[in-house]
Structure formats: C-alpha cells, structure tokens
Amino acid sequence: MRPRIALILLLTASFTLAVDFSILTVALPAIGADVGFGIEDLQWIVTAFALCSAGFTLLMGRVADVVGRRRVFLVGMVLLGVGSLAGGLATVPAVLLAARVLQGLATAMVVPAALALLLSTFPEGRERERALGLNGSLMAAGFTTGAILGGLLTDVLSWRWAFFLNVPVAAVVLVLGPLVLRESRGAERSRLDVPGAITVTAALLALVFGLTNAAEDGWTDVLTLGSFAVAGALLVVFVAVERRSRFPLVPLGILGRAEIAWGNVAGVLAFVTETSLVFLLTLYLQRVLGYSPLAAGLSFAVLGVGTVLGGVLGPRVVGRFGSRVAVVGGFAVQAVATLPLVLVSGAPESIALVLVATFVGGVANLVVIVGFMVTATSGLPEREQGLATGLTTMSQQIGITMGTPVMSAVVTAVVVGSAAPLSTAAVLHGVTSAIWVNAGLCAAAAVAIGAFLGRPRVAVRRPQVTAGR
C-alpha cells in the first residue's frame, strides 16, 4: 500500500508543476493589467519561471543525490507553496516575478527528486515502466491541462487562482510525504562539485535566456546571439572542470553511453515538437478560426486524453518491443499524425482534422516519452540515479522552453515576409509552414534515434520490492 500512496503523491507533485509551465499563458494580458506589467515585459512572467526551472534542475538532481532525495523534494514543495501564495497575492511586478522564481526553483528541486524517488521505489521491469508511463503521461497532460485551466480560471474566477491552486496541493504533499516516502540518496558519499555546478547552471541559464529572448526579438538579435555564445563558452569550461574534478557533477563517461545521450536527445525533441504544436494550434484557433482563449484551451482536451492513453500504452510497447522501438515508432507515428495539419484552413470544419491529428499525435508522443524515460534511466547504479533524473528533467524543460521560440521564429519570418503581414491568410501560412518544420523534426528524430541509439539490451527482471532503499 505504501508504494502506491507514494506513487500517487509523487505523480501529483509532478503533474502540478507541469501545469505551471502553461497555466499562465492565456492569462498574461489580465495579469499585466492587474499587476502593472507593460506589454513588452509580460514575457518575464514566463521567462523567470523557465530560467530557474531549466537552469537549476541538473544541479538540484545532484544535490538530491548528496543530501537526500526526500529532503530536497519536501523543501521544493515548501518553495512551491510559498511562491504560489505570494504570486496569488502579488500587486506589484517585483513580487510576482519573485514568486515565479520560487516556483521555478521548486520545479528544479521537486521534479528530478520525485523521479529519483520513483525509481528507487520500483525496480527495473514492468512496475517501473508502468510508473514511468504514468509519470510521462501526467507531465505531458499537465502542460495541456494548464492551457485549459488557465483559460477557465481567468474567465470564470481570476488569474490569481492559477497560483492559489498549488497551495493546498503543496500542503497535502508536505503532510503525507514524510509518512510514505523513505529517504533515498546515492550509495556512495561524495561532495558537491561547486565549480562544475556554477558553470553548468550559468550555461543553462544563458541558454534558456537566449531561447526566450529569441521568441521576442529574433534569432539574430545581439542579446540572443550573445547569450548563446556565453552558454557555449561556459559549457566548454564545464567540460574542462569535470575532467579534473574528483567528484564531478556529471561524470563525462555517462554522456558517452548511447542510451543516455540519445535518450535525452529524444526527450528534448519529444517536448519540443508537442509543446510547440500546442502553441501553433493556439495561434491558429484564436487568430484564424476566431476562438476565445477558453474555447481554444478546451479544444486541447482531446490531446490530453491522447497523452493519458499514450502513457498507458507506452509501457506495454516498451515491455514487448523495447524502448528503441517505442521511441522510433512513436516519432514516426507522430510525424504521420502532424503532417496532415498543414491542410487546415479558415473553414470551421478544420477543427475536426485538428482534433483527430492531435489525439493520434498525443498518443504517439507519450509512447516516445515513456521510451525516452526508460532508456535514459535504466542500467545505472544507485549513486547516479539523481544525475540521470536530473538529465531527463533538464531535457524535458529545455524541450518545453525551446519549442515555442523555434516555431515562433518560423511563423514570424513567414508572416513578416508576406504581402499583408496582419492578415488572417498570413497567419495561416505562417502556422502551416511551422507545422511542416514540426513534422520534419519528428521524422528526422525517428531516423536519427533509429540509427544511433543501437539495439535494445535484453532487460533482466529483478524481484519486485515494496519500498525505496
């Protein structure tokens, strides 16, 4: 019974934080009007969260290995509760941005720690694959649910409830967590690699900042290019630091394993393609078909159903055919489902094509995510589980952060280059052009992962245990 309660608790926390990625998107104009953000500064409500959640996740995954995963998980939930309460009560921009920073730090702490606790609770095999499937489906469904909830709460109550909803969730987790979660940490004592932590965190912050700035000011903007240059330079320094460190934050050998490297590449692309498609279709539904924010959000409910179904099917596909087939086959089906969306038009009947394509693509995307999670977290010693989950969490968050700027740049380039940039036809052309790119990324991912991931190893089933170590 305790493992099941622990699983529900961990999944609830991860789902809540996944919702936070998108719940404020449709509410940004209302937040700006109430709190005092200028239209040019609204992006910082999203950017403050993304910078911290993606920038600190690898560091926090390693901290969890050293000081204890349950401890980091619970501290993160405290930050989530405090940040959410502050955000809901905010009346000035500084307080709201500080709240989003706390929520981002909470995500960086809770998500990798929760995943590591999940892995320590269930051994490699069917039970772990099923748990990872549920985790993946709820993480992806959380992004879609956030878009729906954001529109609903803003229209019916207030955008402040998008923050307040997290407070009771955090309280329940903090009450039950110490009772059902057992402490887990790396088997071998080690010290935290401070120079490595500083350089890689700064590199990730620069990378995410560059990506978010690209969405606003373009990929050739001086600040965008400068951020990418700084990120590249810091990553070079990080590699040099890790080569000399006695207790490296990321043992470079682990990145030489095809399962880890290509598994995380698959994770980035899975989240890039699906979350950016939500952005493109939101633009299409509101700017071309004239849907309200709430109606556009509700249109993604079928995508949410597809992701849940994919989370159920994913472990079965992995168990029968292996994680490589799940990733490659999932990307191939996702490409086939996405491509017909280039046929959408201004006719109301196009919504039928959107619903069918997003449902099938959602199922396939979650099969990919389950395959990626199994691939990138299996076969590692206990001391490296936090590192592995930190890498997978970072891949998820960078994928979510990267997708919208990439597709936004495609849409913007097409729209600006058209004869009538503000017309519905120009927006439709921009959206369909970006959908071509999205489907192409899915197809390219299937080919690359199939070529470089290698044949799956035969899994050795271990006896099931009922609690984490």
C-alpha positions in Angstrom: 0.0 0.0 0.0 2.8 2.5 0.9 4.4 2.3 -2.6 1.1 3.0 -4.2 0.4 6.0 -2.0 4.0 7.2 -2.6 3.4 6.9 -6.3 0.2 8.9 -6.2 1.9 11.6 -4.1 4.9 11.9 -6.4 2.8 11.9 -9.6 0.5 14.6 -8.1 3.5 16.8 -7.4 5.0 16.3 -10.8 1.6 16.9 -12.5 1.1 20.2 -10.6 4.4 21.5 -11.6 3.8 20.5 -15.2 0.6 22.5 -15.2 2.6 25.6 -14.0 4.5 25.6 -17.3 1.4 26.7 -19.3 -1.3 27.8 -16.9 -0.5 31.5 -17.1 0.0 31.7 -20.9 -3.6 32.7 -21.8 -3.8 34.9 -18.6 -0.8 37.1 -19.3 -2.8 40.1 -20.6 -5.1 40.0 -17.5 -2.1 39.7 -15.2 -0.3 42.6 -16.8 -3.4 44.8 -16.4 -3.9 44.0 -12.7 -0.2 44.0 -11.5 1.2 46.7 -13.7 3.3 44.9 -16.4 3.9 46.7 -19.7 3.1 44.6 -22.7 6.8 44.4 -23.5 7.6 43.0 -20.1 4.9 40.2 -19.9 7.4 37.6 -21.2 9.3 37.9 -17.9 6.4 36.2 -16.1 7.2 33.1 -18.2 10.9 33.6 -18.6 11.6 33.9 -14.8 10.0 30.5 -14.3 11.7 28.9 -17.3 15.2 30.2 -16.4 15.1 28.8 -12.9 13.3 25.5 -13.7 15.6 24.6 -16.5 18.8 26.3 -15.3 19.0 24.7 -11.8 17.5 21.2 -12.5 20.7 19.4 -13.1 22.3 20.9 -10.0 19.3 20.1 -7.9 19.3 16.5 -9.1 22.9 16.1 -8.0 22.2 17.9 -4.7 19.4 15.3 -4.1 21.9 12.5 -4.6 24.2 14.0 -1.9 21.9 15.3 0.8 18.8 13.1 0.3 16.1 13.0 -2.4 13.1 13.1 0.0 14.6 16.1 1.8 15.1 18.0 -1.5 11.6 17.0 -2.6 10.0 18.3 0.5 12.0 21.6 0.6 10.9 22.1 -3.0 7.3 21.7 -2.1 7.7 24.3 0.6 9.1 26.7 -2.0 6.2 25.9 -4.3 3.6 26.7 -1.6 5.3 29.9 -0.6 5.9 31.0 -4.2 2.3 30.2 -5.2 0.8 32.1 -2.3 3.0 35.1 -3.0 2.1 35.0 -6.7 -1.6 34.9 -6.0 -1.4 37.9 -3.6 1.0 39.9 -5.7 0.1 43.5 -6.5 3.4 44.7 -7.9 5.6 43.2 -10.7 8.6 42.6 -8.4 6.6 40.3 -6.0 5.1 38.4 -8.9 8.5 37.8 -10.5 10.0 36.7 -7.2 7.1 34.3 -6.9 7.8 32.9 -10.3 11.5 32.5 -9.4 10.4 30.4 -6.3 8.1 28.3 -8.4 10.9 27.7 -10.9 13.3 26.7 -8.2 10.7 24.4 -6.8 10.3 22.7 -10.1 14.1 22.3 -10.4 14.1 20.6 -7.0 10.9 18.6 -7.0 10.7 17.0 -10.5 14.2 15.3 -10.5 13.9 14.3 -6.8 10.4 12.9 -7.3 11.6 10.9 -10.3 14.6 9.6 -8.4 12.3 8.6 -5.5 10.0 6.8 -8.0 12.9 4.9 -9.5 14.2 3.8 -6.0 10.6 2.6 -5.1 10.2 0.4 -8.2 13.0 -1.8 -9.6 13.7 -2.1 -13.3 11.0 -4.0 -15.0 7.3 -3.8 -15.7 6.4 -2.0 -12.5 8.9 0.8 -13.1 7.9 1.0 -16.8 4.3 1.4 -15.8 5.2 4.1 -13.2 7.3 5.9 -15.7 4.4 5.8 -18.2 2.1 7.4 -15.7 4.7 10.0 -14.9 5.3 10.8 -18.5 1.6 11.0 -19.4 0.8 13.2 -16.4 3.7 15.5 -17.2 2.6 15.9 -20.8 -1.1 16.1 -19.9 -0.2 18.7 -17.3 1.1 21.1 -20.0 -2.2 20.7 -21.9 -4.3 20.9 -18.7 -2.5 24.1 -17.8 -3.7 25.8 -21.0 -7.3 24.7 -20.3 -7.2 25.6 -16.6 -5.6 29.0 -17.3 -8.4 30.0 -19.7 -11.1 28.6 -17.4 -9.9 30.3 -14.2 -9.2 33.6 -15.9 -12.7 33.7 -17.5 -14.7 32.4 -14.5 -12.8 33.4 -11.4 -9.4 35.2 -11.6 -5.9 34.5 -12.8 -4.9 34.5 -9.1 -6.4 31.1 -8.7 -3.8 29.7 -11.1 -1.4 30.4 -8.2 -3.7 29.6 -5.3 -4.5 26.0 -6.6 -0.9 25.0 -5.8 -1.1 25.9 -2.1 -3.4 23.1 -0.9 -1.6 20.6 -3.1 1.7 21.5 -1.5 0.2 21.3 2.0 -1.2 17.8 1.4 2.1 16.6 0.0 4.0 18.1 2.9 1.7 16.3 5.4 1.8 12.9 3.7 5.3 13.0 2.3 7.2 12.3 5.5 4.8 9.4 6.2 5.0 7.5 2.9 8.3 8.5 1.3 11.5 6.9 2.5 14.8 8.8 2.3 16.9 7.9 -0.7 20.4 9.0 -1.7 23.4 7.8 -3.6 25.0 4.7 -2.1 28.5 6.4 -2.0 29.2 9.6 -0.1 30.6 12.4 -2.3 31.0 16.1 -2.2 29.2 18.5 -4.4 31.2 19.8 -7.4 30.8 23.5 -6.7 32.8 24.8 -9.7 31.0 22.4 -12.0 27.7 23.3 -10.5 28.3 27.1 -11.0 29.5 26.8 -14.7 26.8 24.4 -15.9 24.0 26.3 -14.1 25.2 29.6 -15.6 25.5 27.9 -19.0 21.9 26.6 -18.8 20.6 30.0 -17.6 22.3 31.7 -20.6 20.9 29.1 -23.0 17.3 29.4 -21.8 17.6 33.2 -21.7 18.8 33.1 -25.3 15.9 30.9 -26.3 13.2 33.0 -24.6 14.8 36.2 -26.0 14.7 34.7 -29.5 11.0 34.4 -29.3 10.6 38.1 -28.6 13.5 39.8 -30.6 14.5 37.1 -33.1 17.4 34.7 -33.6 19.8 37.3 -35.0 19.3 39.8 -32.1 22.6 40.7 -30.4 21.4 39.7 -27.0 20.2 36.3 -28.3 23.5 35.6 -30.1 25.5 36.8 -27.1 23.5 34.5 -24.7 24.2 31.5 -26.9 27.9 32.4 -27.1 28.2 32.7 -23.4 26.3 29.4 -22.9 28.8 27.7 -25.4 31.8 29.1 -23.6 30.6 28.1 -20.2 29.9 24.6 -21.4 33.5 24.3 -22.6 34.7 25.5 -19.2 32.3 23.0 -17.6 33.8 20.1 -19.5 37.3 21.2 -18.5 36.3 21.4 -14.9 34.6 18.0 -14.9 37.8 16.3 -16.4 39.7 17.5 -13.4 37.1 17.1 -10.6 37.5 14.2 -8.1 33.7 14.3 -7.6 32.3 15.5 -10.9 28.8 16.9 -11.1 28.4 15.0 -14.4 30.8 12.1 -14.9 31.6 12.6 -18.6 31.6 8.8 -19.1 27.9 8.7 -18.6 27.4 11.0 -21.5 29.3 8.6 -23.7 26.6 6.0 -23.3 24.3 5.9 -26.3 21.3 5.2 -24.1 21.9 8.3 -22.0 23.0 10.7 -24.8 20.4 9.7 -27.4 17.7 9.0 -24.9 17.9 12.6 -23.7 18.1 13.9 -27.3 14.8 12.0 -27.9 13.4 13.7 -24.7 14.3 17.2 -25.9 12.7 16.6 -29.3 9.6 15.0 -27.9 8.8 18.0 -25.8 10.0 20.5 -28.5 7.6 19.1 -31.0 4.4 18.5 -28.9 4.5 21.7 -26.8 5.3 23.9 -29.8 2.4 22.3 -31.7 0.1 23.4 -28.9 1.5 26.9 -29.4 0.9 26.8 -33.2 -2.6 25.4 -32.9 -3.5 28.0 -30.2 -2.4 30.7 -32.6 -4.4 29.0 -35.4 -7.6 28.6 -33.3 -7.6 32.1 -32.0 -6.2 34.1 -34.9 -7.7 32.1 -37.8 -10.8 30.4 -36.5 -11.6 33.2 -34.0 -11.9 31.0 -30.9 -11.8 32.6 -27.4 -8.9 31.6 -25.1 -11.2 29.3 -23.1 -12.6 27.6 -26.3 -9.0 27.2 -27.6 -7.9 25.7 -24.4 -10.9 23.3 -24.3 -10.0 22.2 -27.8 -6.9 20.6 -26.4 -8.8 18.3 -24.1 -8.7 15.6 -26.8 -4.9 15.9 -26.8 -4.9 15.4 -23.1 -6.9 12.2 -23.5 -4.4 11.1 -26.1 -1.5 11.7 -23.8 -3.1 9.7 -21.0 -3.8 6.8 -23.4 -0.2 7.0 -24.6 1.0 6.8 -21.1 -0.9 3.6 -20.6 0.2 2.1 -24.0 3.8 3.2 -23.7 5.0 0.7 -21.0 3.3 -2.1 -23.0 5.1 -1.1 -26.1 8.4 -0.9 -24.2 7.8 -4.2 -22.5 7.1 -6.1 -25.7 9.3 -4.4 -28.3 11.9 -2.4 -26.3 12.5 1.2 -25.7 14.2 1.8 -29.0 11.2 0.7 -31.0 8.9 2.8 -28.7 10.9 5.9 -29.4 11.5 5.4 -33.2 7.9 4.1 -33.8 6.4 6.8 -31.7 8.2 9.6 -33.5 7.2 8.1 -36.9 3.5 7.9 -36.0 3.7 11.5 -34.5 5.2 12.7 -37.8 2.4 11.0 -39.8 -0.3 12.5 -37.5 1.2 16.0 -37.6 1.7 16.3 -41.3 -2.0 16.5 -42.3 -2.3 19.6 -40.2 -0.7 21.6 -43.0 -4.1 21.2 -44.7 -6.0 23.3 -42.1 -7.8 26.4 -43.5 -10.1 29.1 -42.3 -13.1 26.9 -42.6 -14.7 25.9 -39.3 -14.7 22.2 -40.4 -10.9 22.2 -40.0 -11.4 21.7 -36.3 -12.2 18.0 -37.0 -8.8 17.5 -38.5 -7.2 19.3 -35.6 -8.9 17.0 -33.0 -8.1 13.7 -34.8 -4.5 14.7 -35.5 -3.7 15.9 -32.0 -5.3 12.8 -30.4 -3.2 10.4 -32.5 -0.1 12.6 -32.2 -0.6 12.8 -28.4 -0.7 9.0 -28.1 2.4 8.7 -30.1 4.3 11.4 -28.3 3.7 9.8 -24.9 4.9 6.5 -26.2 8.1 8.3 -27.2 8.3 10.0 -23.7 7.9 6.6 -21.9 10.6 5.1 -24.2 12.9 8.0 -23.5 12.5 7.9 -19.8 13.1 4.1 -19.7 16.1 4.4 -22.0 17.8 7.3 -20.1 17.3 6.0 -16.6 17.9 2.2 -16.8 21.1 0.3 -16.0 22.6 2.9 -13.8 24.0 2.4 -10.2 22.0 3.9 -7.3 24.5 6.7 -6.8 23.8 8.1 -10.3 20.0 7.9 -10.3 19.7 11.5 -9.2 22.0 12.6 -12.0 20.1 10.5 -14.6 16.8 12.0 -13.5 18.3 15.5 -13.4 19.4 15.0 -17.0 15.9 13.7 -18.1 14.2 16.6 -16.3 16.5 19.1 -17.9 15.7 17.6 -21.3 12.0 18.0 -20.6 12.3 21.6 -19.5 14.7 22.6 -22.2 12.4 21.0 -24.8 9.4 22.9 -23.4 11.3 26.1 -23.3 12.9 25.7 -26.8 9.8 24.6 -28.8 7.8 27.8 -28.7 10.7 30.2 -29.7 11.8 27.9 -32.6 8.3 27.7 -34.0 7.5 31.3 -33.2 10.6 32.3 -35.3 9.3 30.3 -38.2 5.8 31.9 -38.0 7.2 35.4 -37.6 9.6 35.0 -40.6 6.7 33.9 -42.9 4.2 36.5 -41.6 6.6 39.4 -41.9 7.7 38.4 -45.3 4.1 38.2 -46.6 2.4 40.9 -48.6 -0.2 41.6 -45.9 1.5 40.7 -42.6 -1.5 41.4 -40.4 -4.0 39.3 -42.4 -5.5 36.0 -41.4 -4.1 34.4 -44.5 -0.6 35.4 -43.5 -1.0 33.9 -40.0 -2.4 30.7 -41.5 0.6 30.5 -43.9 3.0 31.0 -41.0 1.3 28.4 -38.9 1.2 25.8 -41.6 4.9 26.5 -42.5 5.9 25.9 -38.9 3.8 22.7 -38.9 5.9 21.4 -41.8 9.0 22.0 -39.7 7.4 20.3 -36.7 6.5 17.2 -38.7 10.0 17.2 -40.2 11.6 17.3 -36.8 9.6 14.2 -35.8 10.6 12.3 -38.9 14.3 13.3 -38.5 14.2 12.2 -34.9 12.9 8.8 -35.8 15.7 8.3 -38.4 18.5 9.6 -36.1 17.4 7.7 -33.0 16.9 4.5 -35.0 20.4 4.9 -36.5 22.4 5.9 -33.4 20.6 4.5 -30.3 21.5 0.9 -31.1 19.8 -2.3 -30.5 18.0 -2.6 -27.1 19.5 -4.8 -24.5 17.6 -7.6 -23.0 16.2 -6.5 -19.7 16.9 -8.6 -16.6 13.8 -8.7 -14.4 14.6 -8.3 -10.8 12.3 -9.3 -7.9 9.9 -6.5 -7.0 10.5 -4.6 -3.8 7.8 -2.7 -1.9 9.7 0.4 -0.8 12.7 2.5 -1.6 16.0 2.0 -0.1 
